[in-house]
Amino acid sequence: MRFPVEQAGSQGNTAYVGAADLWASERNLTNYNSDLVAKLTKYHARATHVLEFGAGIGTLAELWKRSTGVAPDCVEIDSLQRTVIERRGFRCHESLASVDATFDLIYTSNVLEHIEDDAYILRQLSSKVRPGGGLAVYVPAFPLIYSQFDGKVGHCRRYTKHDLLQKIREAGFIIQECHFADCIGFFAWLYIKARDDSSNESREARMKLYDRYIFPISSVLDVLGCKHLFGKNLLVYAKKP
């Protein structure tokens, strides 16, 4: 499901077609998700007022709270997923328009690629960040590996580094750092996620296998320098002047 900008900022059950994968990710990608939260907190580990944009079922918010002691506010337009988040004890807004505060940090993971006018949303996020505050963005990278699965779950795009950085700068941020993430995932993406002929059980088994045995190797290779060359995702840290 692709979200036009008016829908990305509005209330309502969107019946997000990737909801099953959110639950599968929470069950099977424990190392991956914990590592992602550790990455997102890099520049703002002590932030006390945090917002997650596009919180899904609250997987990262739970890990964020466990890691930092801070419970993020959340924005989630899907009413069913918003109910899950609220039952988990987090404050959840139905849209950015209903957020009446500013934050030390806003983070968003695998969300912007679903929104047609992502540049507009980045400008809206900028208006919710305090001067001196930060933005952390994690998105799919490399249009080259755009797959049938990307289309199936509503990805409007996979990002190039140039395109993403330009949009973040135009939203009023200063780039602090940008690099790829999950170098092995670049090659594994089509095998793990894009095989439409595989059962859910088979896909979950592969996710668990990847998380336990392959992703730790990918993380080490990233640290050794692969993150500067390629990866399944892009990670950007930015600061509002």
Steps between C-alpha positions, in 0.01 A plus 500: 500500500639838398410799710435832325592796716143579595454146630837497675375784713143388556304275731359165403560130468722458196501118517875502447584199284835446672355459851571126506865571426517740794399219733737259325782748539432539871499124551799410285731801456591565863871563435424717199245715682717543810795599282282750313392671821864518612583669169210745519600618849861570400491880512210539741523221754414749778200655326207515740226611261490263204252435219481198270336581169325197355523275804325195355414267788746664739790255463773765494326715760508204740870444434570874529334515840688191615833639377475863611228511764310752285157412360470664158184669385381335179327598178311224319223561247371142499226479763547128568873539555439811707285290732785252544743782582265654756441163664876477538490818704624758252337828411410478132389781269285440196699747287776757515232769501380378840849529651508826695854475641859512380759232564868448573500225239272357237587164350334308222577153368380354171216751466593781259520260206123444535413869459464656156599852607773412744659845467184658643500260795866578573410869517217417739736296716742793506227719649472256791873495584639748751792719390810294564293180494550209268348282232596135440377339178526136393371405156548238226793575268591441137227517234701224331362241742138620498304175497150364465485492877574875515200560277285255692544683830459844343851634461492800268879486470832378630732793563826617355726679746490819293120512486450438871763750614365768268148463637618508862711812439211673323284426806736717706744251652878479508636155421716353775561155355370276223591143418357172376403215732475121471741431216415129472134597497569672167549155349257312724205735441367328191542155649351569842225750424414497131397138440125524467470123454618433856270430790488728802650222710791458260562876488496523879747213526736680264461823695593321822799333333620831361460677834688238701785407269540737205410845633773492771755443223345779295532736798870421538559559128317831527732610781801391297400741225234347279246752629679766297457300179160332495224349712133410502412821686610859546540661842516877539560710810411868465478802728268800495694828531 
